Amino acid sequence: MGCSGCRVRFNFAKVLSKVSVFFAMVLIFTYFFYCLTGFCDSAPRSLYTQQALDYDILDDNRRVLDDLRPPARLLPGAPSLWNRTAAPADAEQVEQAHGQHPSVSAEEAAQSSSSSSIPVSNTFGIKRFPQAIIIGVKKGGTRALLEFLRIHPDVRAVGAEPHFFDRFYDRGLEWYRSLMPRTLDGQITMEKTPSYFITKEAPGRVCSMNCHTKLIVVVRDPVTRAVSDYTQTLSKNPGLPSFQSLALKNSSTGLIDTTWSAVRIGLYAKHLENWLQHFPLSHFLFVSGERLVSDPAGEMGRVQDFLGLKRVVSDKHFYFNQTKGFPCLKKPEGSSRPRCLGKSKGRPHPEIPSEVLQRLRDFYKPFNHRFYQMSGQDFGWD
Ligand SMILES: Nc1ncnc2c1ncn2[C@@H]1O[C@H](COP(=O)(O)OS(=O)(=O)O)[C@@H](OP(=O)(O)O)[C@H]1O
């Protein structure tokens, strides 16, 4: 009796384990099927988390390439979130990307495979011309501004620099629009290309797209900006002559060489004059590159107001990273990804003789004052 009871219990246990294995298999197969159709990836992620994936430290080049890759690659006729997931890039990298567009290397394809699995929700919205553009200045802090803005749920920005209004204007407005991320009603489309500010033809061209475009200029002390610009060129060309030999026409006279682009870009008043021929001052917002570092939340408040956005990006998004020496974005919950801009942003500058810096300061002084008058803001560089 005892033994037959054991057998019944034993058989019952066997059946139970088979049933649970069966149900486990059904669950696993259902999950795989679900994933194969792409729905796993469309599971809602918090916007801030998604932005975190966009942000920095990944290889800039590959992300720029992702950004400029034609959407047809995802599914025939299906748009992509590449614009959303694209990330920091220097102008030079974008140029390289343009060179390769629309073809892609195996490495880029591998890189893009993760982005290309982002399904369904990518198809919402339409590609619009940007309503706001960060037009300058090179080395002003334009990347930081764009990445900080991309936290905002109502901002969608193309990550790479399109260079449409300076280098690629002949590709036409539809080409430009095709680079833009999709937006829903109420969202703002943005791009940044810092060289627009110094491009003679850019204001007329932007106006012929839309004369109501909002224009953001991140400005930084032109002397530090010139050194930053020089540092970037030096990093790509270590044989570059010294800063002083490029900045001065002649070391004995101390005359500044205004034909050197690193110097010329800092003549903000001159460049702004050109833009004011086409746009009223009210269309511009001048962001202090210095304050974007010392008080990112404060500066972001001004930018959001200018764009007519709710103040979503605030001091709770930033922390000062002691190692980098710059503000970085706080990690969203559950993420271990670094949240600072890449190595090419915020790098140490070479030491420049103080008399050369002073000479440059003296040179810029009248231009800076003119710029303060024109913009109605004193940036305190002198
Ligand atoms: N949060 C944060 N992290 C890192 N770097 C920051 C940040 N905010 C502003 N900056 C400053 O941005 C400078 C680079 O400016 P841009 O992004 O406009 O450069 S570029 O024109 O796109 O190449 C870069 O210049 P360098 O310091 O010379 O590298 C930084 O000083």
The ligand as an SDF file (V2000), in Angstrom:
LIG
                    3D

 31 33  0  0  0  0  0  0  0  0999 V2000
   30.5060   69.6630  -20.9420 N   0  0  0  0  0  0  0  0  0  0  0  0
   31.5560   69.8140  -21.7560 C   0  0  0  0  0  0  0  0  0  0  0  0
   32.4100   68.7870  -21.9590 N   0  0  0  0  0  0  0  0  0  0  0  0
   33.4620   68.9550  -22.7920 C   0  0  0  0  0  0  0  0  0  0  0  0
   33.7380   70.0890  -23.4560 N   0  0  0  0  0  0  0  0  0  0  0  0
   32.9090   71.1270  -23.2670 C   0  0  0  0  0  0  0  0  0  0  0  0
   31.7980   71.0350  -22.4140 C   0  0  0  0  0  0  0  0  0  0  0  0
   31.1690   72.2320  -22.4120 N   0  0  0  0  0  0  0  0  0  0  0  0
   31.8610   73.0270  -23.2190 C   0  0  0  0  0  0  0  0  0  0  0  0
   32.9130   72.3720  -23.7350 N   0  0  0  0  0  0  0  0  0  0  0  0
   33.8810   72.9720  -24.6440 C   0  0  0  0  0  0  0  0  0  0  0  0
   33.5220   72.6240  -25.9720 O   0  0  0  0  0  0  0  0  0  0  0  0
   34.6930   72.8400  -26.7360 C   0  0  0  0  0  0  0  0  0  0  0  0
   34.5160   72.2150  -28.0880 C   0  0  0  0  0  0  0  0  0  0  0  0
   33.6010   73.0360  -28.7570 O   0  0  0  0  0  0  0  0  0  0  0  0
   32.6980   72.5210  -29.9380 P   0  0  0  0  0  0  0  0  0  0  0  0
   31.9140   71.3520  -29.5020 O   0  0  0  0  0  0  0  0  0  0  0  0
   31.9300   73.6780  -30.4380 O   0  0  0  0  0  0  0  0  0  0  0  0
   33.7950   72.0710  -30.9960 O   0  0  0  0  0  0  0  0  0  0  0  0
   33.5760   71.8040  -32.5580 S   0  0  0  0  0  0  0  0  0  0  0  0
   33.5760   73.1030  -33.2310 O   0  0  0  0  0  0  0  0  0  0  0  0
   32.3430   71.0540  -32.7260 O   0  0  0  0  0  0  0  0  0  0  0  0
   34.7810   71.0120  -32.9270 O   0  0  0  0  0  0  0  0  0  0  0  0
   35.7950   72.2500  -25.8900 C   0  0  0  0  0  0  0  0  0  0  0  0
   36.9970   72.9070  -26.2170 O   0  0  0  0  0  0  0  0  0  0  0  0
   38.4320   72.4140  -25.6930 P   0  0  0  0  0  0  0  0  0  0  0  0
   38.3960   72.6020  -24.1970 O   0  0  0  0  0  0  0  0  0  0  0  0
   39.4110   73.2870  -26.3390 O   0  0  0  0  0  0  0  0  0  0  0  0
   38.5690   70.9790  -26.0920 O   0  0  0  0  0  0  0  0  0  0  0  0
   35.3160   72.5160  -24.4560 C   0  0  0  0  0  0  0  0  0  0  0  0
   36.0150   73.5480  -23.8230 O   0  0  0  0  0  0  0  0  0  0  0  0
  1  2  1  0
  2  3  1  0
  2  7  2  0
  3  4  2  0
  4  5  1  0
  5  6  2  0
  6  7  1  0
  6 10  1  0
  7  8  1  0
  8  9  2  0
  9 10  1  0
 10 11  1  0
 11 12  1  0
 11 30  1  0
 12 13  1  0
 13 14  1  0
 13 24  1  0
 14 15  1  0
 15 16  1  0
 16 17  2  0
 16 18  1  0
 16 19  1  0
 19 20  1  0
 20 21  2  0
 20 22  2  0
 20 23  1  0
 24 25  1  0
 24 30  1  0
 25 26  1  0
 26 27  2  0
 26 28  1  0
 26 29  1  0
 30 31  1  0
M  END
$$$$
